[in-house]
Amino acid sequence: IIEDIEEKLYLEERIFHLFNLILAKQKYLLITSKFLPQKLDLELADLKSRLRAINTICIENPDTELFKSVLFKNFDDKQINIKSEIIEYLAHRTERSFKNILKIVHVIDNYTKTNKKKLSVPLVSNILK
């Protein structure tokens, strides 16, 4: 796995050799990036060619229903009892991205560890400010 390849372009030659090794061994390589391969600022023509030849998939931000489901699941994983009205509030008043879900849950999880107040929409609103 090469995560956020656009931040590792200074390792371009190493990435190229890793790519060749993976191909030779008939293994798989997962690469994540905020940009499509053709938008990466690469120097090595062979690496450019290999990256352009791979299958790509764009993962868009979640729609409202998926956002609410993933948010609820993340709270549940942390054993945080969250009311549906708080989930609704967050779904309509925060950035709808997977990264933001992790941030929201982390901030609220930290709050609940040190405070014993029952979560409410106004409290969550204040916590996230």
N, C-alpha and C positions, 0 to 999 in steps of 0.2 A: 504494500500500500504506500503510495506517495500522496500525502495529503497536502492540499494547497500548493500545487507544483509552481504556480506563479511566484511564490515566495522563495523558491529554491533554484531559480534559474542560474545562480552562480555555480551550481553543481551539475551543469548541463552535460559535461562529458561523463560524469559518473552515472547520471540518469540514462544516457545513451548506452553505456556498457551494461547497466542493469537490464535495460529493455532487451538488448541482444541476448543476455543470459536467460532471461525469462522465455524468450522465443525459442532458443536452442533447447531448453529443457521442457518445452511445451507446457508451461505453467501459465498462471494468470496474474495479471497486474491490474490493480485498481488505482486509478489516478483521479484525484479530485482537484477541481479548479473553479474559480469564479468566472473563468473565461473559456471559450471554445479553443481547441488546439490552434486553429489558424490565427487567433488573436494574440497568442503568446509571442513575446519578443525573444525569439530563439536565434542563436548564431549558427549552430550546427545544422547544415542542410539535411543530413541523414536523420537527425532526430526530428526535425520538422516533418519530414516525409513519413516517418514511422508514426508519429502522433496524429497526423492527418488521416492515416489509414485505419486507425482503430475505431471501434464503435463508441459513439458518444451518446449520452442521454442528459437532457436538461431536467433538473428537479426544480420545479417552480415552488413558490411559496404556497402554503396550504390555503384552501378555501375556508370559509367560516366553520363549516361542520368538522372538517378534519382538524383545524386549529383547536377547536373546543375538545375534540376527542383526545388529541395528543396532549393537550394541556391537562385535562382531567387525569389521564393515565400517568403523567409525570408527577402530579400531586399525589396520586394513589401510591405510586412507587415509593414516595417519601413518607407515606402514611400520614399525609396531611388531609384532614377532613375539610373539603371545600364545598361550599354551597353552589348550586347551579346558577344562582344570580351573580355570583362572583365570576364564574366562568363566562357568562353572557357579557358582563361588564368588560372583562379583559378582551374578549373576542371582538368587541366593537370599539374599544378605545385604546388599543395598543397596536404596535406594529405586528402584522401577521406573518411571522417567519418562524422557522424551526429554531433558529438561534435565539430569538427572543423568548420562546417558550422556556428554554433552558435557563435563561437569565431570570425570568419572572419566578420560576420555581425555586431557583437558587436563593434569590433575595427573600422570598417569602419563607422558605425553609429556614434560613438563618434567623429571620425575625421570630418565627415560632419556637425556635430552640431557646431563645433568651427571654421571650415574653409569653405570658400565659393568657393573653387576651384572645377572645373568640374572634375569628376572622369575619369581617363584614366588608361590604363594598367601600364605604368611606375609609375604613382602616387600610384596606388593600391599596386604595388610591393614594393614601398618605405614605404608605410604605414604599411605593414605587416612584414617588416624586424625587 
